[in-house]
Amino acid sequence: MFYLYMKNTNELLKVNQVMEILKCKSKSTIYNLMNESEFPKPIKLTERSTRWQVSEINKWLTNREKQKNYSNCRTKKEVPNMNRI
């Protein structure tokens, strides 16, 4: 099971952080995943600023693991979220 180890699961991630988690090399891969699958939509903070919630990324990673539906990106196993215990 995949979890992001962050104290605040409501924390917002920049696209570069999401790319790092998914081991993607381009922003377009993230946006393609959004169009092709159930990948979480970002929160629009301003016209030029979008962020993803850690909790939504966690849900997506968990569902992806359950479905074994691997696509363009390889996911990185993270340390289990200790706040869940």
Helices and strands as residue ranges (DSSP letters): E 12-13, H 15-22, H 27-36, E 43-46, E 49-53, H 54-67, G 82-84
